[in-house]
Amino acid sequence: MSIAQTARPTSSCKEIMKTVSAEGLASLIKGSNENNLIIDCRSFLAYNKEHIEQAVNVRCNRIMKRRQHGCFSLENAIMNSEKRKQFLDGDLFSVVVYDENGDINSEDLQEKQKTVVLVYKVIRDHARLDVNVWYLKGAFKNELSL
């Protein structure tokens, strides 16, 4: 499985983003589908055109981001209350977020305008230690048939 393993950062060190490849995500889904949450951070139109079958879309347009001044709540990241409860209770094994480009890295975690960064950070910051939070590395493609 192609998953980059990294430790959760402490406040004194540089933020680190954990990444997973498409192949790693496929393995993760096949292993325990119901215990994973996949969050699509692309636009609503792109999501409706095509998305990973199990993915849920985060709707966060520019107006919403401006109103929140770079802050993003867990309720905005996981809109489904049942999935949010599962997440908070530690019943989810992994959360994977993805966008259209798949090119975000640890240095981009300070960016406050990218939806995927806001979602990744709020999920990571609220995750229990036994919940893995991943970013899907590599562009979302039609060939990604999970």
ABEGO torsion letter per residue (X at the ends): XBBBBBBBBBAABBBBBBBBBAAAAAAAAAABAAABBBBBABBAAAAAABBBAABBBBBBBAAAAAAAGGBBBAAAABABAAAAAAAAAGABABBBBBBAAGABBAAAAABAABAAAAAAAAAAAABBAABBBBBBBEBBBAABBX
